[in-house]
Amino acid sequence: MLQGRKDTLPKKLVTLPDYSVQHPAQFAFFQLQRVIWNEARAYHLKANDGIDFCHAVVASSYGSIITLDKHWKRRILKIPKPHCLARTFYRAELDELVDEFEALEPANIG
């Protein structure tokens, strides 16, 4: 099934939903699924990839700033824009992440 060209995606993956503020996880789920499908010949899924997939979908959909490993950050960045998915960092970017947190305005609680 993966022997053909990249345009042999299953029909469910050909037409993808547009980004919706009401359903950001649906958008991230289908887009990330498509990215993984396109990488199928070059990358073999590992035991923890299901958990990592769920974490990437939910965190990128509902978070503002998230951390993922390098491979999952790369996949999130492949999701076409426009969208409002979270700003994503990985281990080598921890200094940038701290700078991002320090630049945030304190929450007005009370």
Secondary structure, 3 states (H helix, E strand, C coil): CCCCCCCCCCHHHHCCCCCCCCCHHHHHHHHHHHHHHHCCCCCCCCCCHHHHHHHHHHHHHHCCEEECCHHHHHHHHCCCCCCCCCEEECHHHHHHHHHHHHHCCCCCCC
